[in-house]
């Protein structure tokens, strides 16, 4: 008796938003539909009140925040790059001496060691939703490869903007493409893969694509924010310039107040009101940022650096540096 042939069902797949629909044709041509649900995907979320400004991950971190941005209302800085993408609503940020007012679809790029803070506007930010990407210098260098500088969108080395920060709004096609890469990165769960390192490889691919396109787009002047989307703050600009010029010297509050033609106490009140930090803390932050730059350049000893940046002694320098960066100056230098 001839062996009976058993025909396996033929499966055809159709992708949809809720899972995978399977059309299975068995004997007699009968068809039944099965829905195979895709693994649930969730965005990594942080509370809007969360003030953490340091990375928990080694190379990059991405998360979503919803609601009024009431965390980190004081000027702060960190030794990694930051990108804020506005998903819904509005968002404002003071970066150095300019406030950027962002709306849905806008991107804000903040360089390493640039002073910035969230600027809350009552009744305008209640529906704010944004995706935040933090990425280290080392990771961006790894992604860049030979002859490519993917940090140019932050630093302005492509000649398209001044160093420090920038905000952009791209045509909808490019915005959706960039947003897609961010969402793929932000998913906390993916289909199980037995291939070792599969998730890391995917993430590197998404990050590389995101930054290659972002750098190309940021080189276009027509996509940069114009004056009506920004507010300049001459007081912060003047004070900052004076500190930079006298970074290695003792700086008194009275000197800063004199630069902006205010009384000492009026200046202190207005400066704190605008920046969320005291003038003294601002001066210390500026000294530390300059010290970081010189530590990376490796041209000077640590003793020379703390003296040239205006710290009275090494213990004061070490205490403030460790508080800001979580490591000693020597260890910071060795990481570059």
C-alpha positions as CSV (number, residue, x, y, z in Angstrom):
1,X,0.0,0.0,0.0
2,X,1.5,3.3,-1.0
3,X,2.4,5.6,1.8
4,X,-0.2,8.3,2.2
5,X,1.2,11.8,1.6
6,X,0.4,14.3,4.4
7,X,0.1,17.9,3.2
8,X,1.2,20.6,5.6
9,X,-1.0,23.6,5.9
10,X,0.1,26.6,3.8
11,X,0.4,29.8,5.9
12,X,0.3,33.3,4.5
13,X,1.1,36.3,6.8
14,X,-0.2,39.8,6.8
15,X,1.3,42.3,9.2
16,X,-1.0,44.7,11.0
17,X,-0.7,47.0,14.0
18,X,-2.0,44.5,16.6
19,X,-0.1,41.4,15.6
20,X,0.3,39.0,12.7
21,X,-2.8,37.6,10.9
22,X,-2.3,34.1,9.6
23,X,-4.4,32.7,6.8
24,X,-4.1,28.9,7.0
25,X,-5.3,26.8,4.1
26,X,-5.8,23.1,5.0
27,X,-7.5,20.2,3.3
28,X,-10.3,20.9,1.0
29,X,-9.2,24.5,0.5
30,X,-10.8,25.5,3.8
31,X,-9.3,28.7,5.3
32,X,-9.2,29.9,8.8
33,X,-7.7,33.0,10.2
34,X,-5.5,33.1,13.3
35,X,-4.1,36.3,14.9
36,X,-0.6,35.8,16.3
37,X,-0.1,38.7,18.7
38,X,3.2,40.4,18.5
39,X,5.1,40.8,21.8
40,X,3.9,43.9,23.7
41,X,6.1,46.9,23.3
42,X,6.4,49.7,25.8
43,X,8.2,52.9,25.8
44,X,10.7,53.4,28.7
45,X,9.0,56.2,30.7
46,X,10.2,58.5,33.5
47,X,8.1,60.7,35.7
48,X,8.1,64.4,34.7
49,X,9.1,65.3,38.2
50,X,12.2,63.1,38.0
51,X,15.3,65.4,38.3
52,X,17.9,62.7,37.5
53,X,20.6,64.2,35.2
54,X,23.1,61.3,35.1
55,X,23.0,58.2,32.9
56,X,22.1,54.8,34.4
57,X,23.3,53.0,31.2
58,X,26.9,52.9,30.0
59,X,26.6,54.3,26.5
60,X,23.2,55.8,25.8
61,X,19.7,56.1,27.4
62,X,16.4,56.9,25.9
63,X,13.0,57.5,27.6
64,X,9.7,59.3,27.3
65,X,8.4,62.0,29.7
66,X,4.8,63.2,29.8
67,X,3.1,66.1,31.5
68,X,4.5,69.5,32.7
69,X,8.3,69.3,32.8
70,X,8.7,70.3,36.4
71,X,12.0,68.3,37.0
72,X,15.4,70.0,36.6
73,X,14.2,73.6,36.8
74,X,17.7,74.8,37.7
75,X,20.5,75.2,35.2
76,X,22.6,72.0,35.0
77,X,25.0,70.3,32.6
78,X,26.4,66.9,31.9
79,X,29.2,65.2,30.1
80,X,27.0,63.6,27.4
81,X,24.9,64.8,24.5
82,X,21.2,65.3,24.8
83,X,18.4,65.3,22.2
84,X,14.8,66.3,23.1
85,X,12.1,65.5,20.5
86,X,8.6,66.9,21.1
87,X,5.9,64.3,20.5
88,X,2.9,66.3,21.6
89,X,2.2,69.7,23.0
90,X,4.8,72.4,23.8
91,X,8.1,72.6,25.6
92,X,10.6,75.4,26.5
93,X,14.2,75.2,27.5
94,X,16.8,77.8,28.5
95,X,20.1,76.9,27.0
96,X,23.0,79.2,28.0
97,X,21.5,82.6,27.3
98,X,18.6,81.7,25.0
99,X,15.2,80.2,25.6
100,X,13.8,77.9,22.9
101,X,10.1,77.5,22.6
102,X,9.4,74.1,21.0
103,X,6.3,72.6,19.5
104,X,5.2,69.2,18.2
105,X,7.8,67.8,15.8
106,X,10.7,70.0,17.0
107,X,14.2,68.8,18.0
108,X,16.5,70.4,20.6
109,X,20.1,69.4,20.5
110,X,22.3,70.1,23.5
111,X,26.1,69.7,23.5
112,X,28.2,68.2,26.4
113,X,28.8,70.6,29.3
114,X,26.4,73.2,28.2
115,X,24.3,74.9,30.9
116,X,20.5,74.4,30.3
117,X,17.3,74.0,32.2
118,X,13.6,73.2,31.6
119,X,11.5,76.4,31.5
120,X,8.0,75.7,32.6
121,X,5.2,77.8,31.3
122,X,1.9,77.4,33.2
123,X,-1.2,76.2,31.1
124,X,1.0,75.6,28.0
125,X,3.0,72.5,29.0
126,X,0.3,70.3,30.6
127,X,0.0,68.1,27.5
128,X,3.7,68.0,26.8
129,X,5.2,64.7,25.7
130,X,8.8,64.3,24.6
131,X,11.4,61.6,23.9
132,X,14.8,62.3,25.5
133,X,18.0,60.6,24.1
134,X,21.2,60.8,26.1
135,X,24.4,59.5,24.4
136,X,28.1,59.6,25.4
137,X,30.9,61.1,23.4
138,X,32.5,57.6,23.3
139,X,29.4,56.0,21.8
140,X,29.0,58.6,19.1
141,X,32.7,58.3,18.3
142,X,32.3,54.5,17.9
143,X,29.3,55.1,15.5
144,X,31.1,57.7,13.5
145,X,33.8,55.6,11.9
146,X,36.7,56.9,9.7
147,X,36.2,60.4,8.3
148,X,32.7,60.9,9.7
149,X,31.9,63.1,12.7
150,X,28.4,62.4,13.9
151,X,28.8,64.9,16.8
152,X,28.9,67.8,14.3
153,X,25.2,68.4,14.8
154,X,25.9,69.3,18.5
155,X,29.2,71.0,18.2
156,X,28.7,73.1,15.0
157,X,31.9,71.8,13.4
158,X,29.9,71.4,10.1
159,X,29.7,75.2,10.1
160,X,25.9,75.4,10.3
161,X,25.6,77.0,13.7
162,X,27.4,78.3,16.7
163,X,28.7,75.9,19.3
164,X,26.5,74.9,22.2
165,X,23.1,74.0,21.1
166,X,20.5,74.3,18.4
167,X,16.8,73.6,17.7
168,X,15.4,72.3,14.4
169,X,12.1,71.7,12.7
170,X,12.2,69.4,9.7
171,X,9.7,68.6,6.9
172,X,7.2,66.0,7.9
173,X,8.8,63.2,5.8
174,X,12.2,63.6,7.6
175,X,10.6,64.2,11.0
176,X,8.7,60.9,10.7
177,X,11.8,59.0,9.6
178,X,13.8,60.3,12.6
179,X,10.9,59.7,15.0
180,X,10.7,56.1,13.7
181,X,14.3,55.5,14.6
182,X,13.8,56.9,18.1
183,X,10.7,54.8,18.8
184,X,12.5,51.6,17.7
185,X,15.3,52.5,20.2
186,X,12.9,53.3,22.9
187,X,11.0,50.0,22.9
188,X,11.8,48.1,26.0
189,X,10.8,44.7,24.6
190,X,11.4,43.1,21.2
191,X,10.8,39.7,19.7
192,X,13.0,37.1,21.5
193,X,16.1,36.4,19.5
194,X,18.6,33.6,20.2
195,X,21.4,35.3,18.3
196,X,23.8,36.8,20.9
197,X,24.1,40.5,20.8
198,X,21.1,40.9,18.4
199,X,19.6,43.8,20.4
200,X,22.8,45.7,20.7
201,X,23.4,45.3,16.9
202,X,19.9,46.6,16.2
203,X,20.4,49.6,18.5
204,X,23.7,50.5,16.9
205,X,22.1,50.3,13.5
206,X,19.1,52.5,14.6
207,X,21.5,55.0,16.3
208,X,23.8,55.2,13.2
209,X,20.9,55.8,10.8
210,X,19.4,58.4,13.2
211,X,22.6,60.4,13.5
212,X,23.7,60.2,9.9
213,X,20.3,61.6,8.7
214,X,20.2,64.1,11.6
215,X,23.6,65.5,10.7
216,X,22.7,65.8,7.1
217,X,19.5,67.7,7.9
218,X,21.1,69.9,10.5
219,X,23.5,71.2,7.8
220,X,20.5,72.9,6.1
221,X,20.0,76.5,7.4
222,X,16.3,76.5,6.4
223,X,15.6,73.8,9.1
224,X,17.1,75.8,12.0
225,X,15.1,77.9,14.4
226,X,14.6,81.5,13.6
227,X,14.5,84.5,15.9
228,X,10.7,84.2,16.6
229,X,11.2,80.8,18.1
230,X,13.9,82.0,20.5
231,X,14.3,84.6,23.3
232,X,17.7,86.1,24.0
233,X,18.7,86.9,27.6
234,X,21.3,89.7,27.5
235,X,21.9,89.5,31.3
236,X,23.0,85.9,31.2
237,X,25.0,86.5,28.0
238,X,26.9,89.4,29.6
239,X,27.5,87.6,32.9
240,X,28.7,84.5,31.1
241,X,31.1,86.4,28.8
242,X,32.6,88.2,31.8
243,X,33.2,84.9,33.7
244,X,34.8,83.4,30.6
245,X,37.1,86.3,30.3
246,X,38.1,86.2,34.0
247,X,37.9,82.5,34.6
248,X,41.2,82.2,36.3
249,X,40.5,85.1,38.7
250,X,38.4,85.6,41.8
251,X,35.0,86.9,40.7
252,X,32.8,88.8,43.1
253,X,29.0,89.1,42.8
254,X,29.4,92.9,42.9
255,X,31.5,92.7,39.7
256,X,28.8,90.7,37.9
257,X,26.0,93.1,39.0
258,X,28.1,96.0,37.8
259,X,28.4,94.4,34.3
260,X,24.6,94.4,33.9
261,X,24.1,97.8,35.7
262,X,22.1,96.4,38.6
263,X,22.4,96.6,42.4
264,X,23.8,93.5,44.0
265,X,20.6,92.3,45.5
266,X,18.4,93.1,42.5
267,X,20.9,91.2,40.3
268,X,20.9,88.2,42.6
269,X,17.2,88.0,42.7
270,X,16.7,88.4,38.9
271,X,19.5,86.0,38.1
272,X,18.1,83.2,40.3
273,X,14.6,83.9,38.9
274,X,15.8,83.4,35.3
275,X,18.3,80.6,35.7
276,X,17.1,78.7,38.8
277,X,20.6,78.8,40.3
278,X,22.6,81.3,42.3
279,X,25.3,83.5,40.7
280,X,27.9,81.7,42.8
281,X,26.8,78.3,41.5
282,X,26.9,79.6,38.0
283,X,30.5,80.8,38.4
284,X,31.5,77.4,39.8
285,X,29.8,75.6,37.0
286,X,31.6,77.7,34.4
287,X,34.9,76.9,36.0
288,X,34.2,73.2,36.0
289,X,33.1,73.2,32.4
290,X,36.4,74.9,31.4
291,X,38.4,72.4,33.5
292,X,36.7,69.5,31.7
293,X,37.8,71.0,28.4
294,X,41.4,71.3,29.5
295,X,41.4,67.8,31.1
296,X,40.4,66.3,27.7
297,X,43.1,68.3,25.9
298,X,45.8,66.8,28.2
299,X,48.2,69.7,27.7
300,X,48.3,70.7,31.4
301,X,48.7,69.0,34.7
302,X,45.7,68.8,37.0
303,X,47.3,71.3,39.3
304,X,47.8,73.8,36.5
305,X,44.2,73.3,35.4
306,X,42.5,74.0,38.7
307,X,44.7,77.1,39.2
308,X,43.9,78.3,35.7
309,X,40.2,77.9,36.2
310,X,40.1,79.9,39.4
311,X,39.8,77.3,42.2
312,X,41.6,78.4,45.3
313,X,43.0,74.9,46.1
314,X,42.8,71.3,45.0
315,X,40.4,70.2,47.7
316,X,37.8,72.7,46.6
317,X,38.3,71.7,42.9
318,X,38.1,68.0,43.8
319,X,35.0,68.4,45.9
320,X,33.1,70.4,43.3
321,X,34.3,68.2,40.4
322,X,33.2,65.0,42.1
323,X,29.9,66.5,43.0
324,X,29.2,67.4,39.3
325,X,30.6,64.4,37.5
326,X,30.7,61.6,40.1
327,X,34.5,60.9,39.5
328,X,37.8,62.5,40.3
329,X,39.5,64.7,37.7
330,X,42.2,62.1,37.0
331,X,39.7,59.4,36.3
332,X,37.7,61.7,34.1
333,X,40.8,62.5,32.1
334,X,41.6,58.8,31.7
335,X,38.2,58.1,30.2
336,X,39.0,60.2,27.1
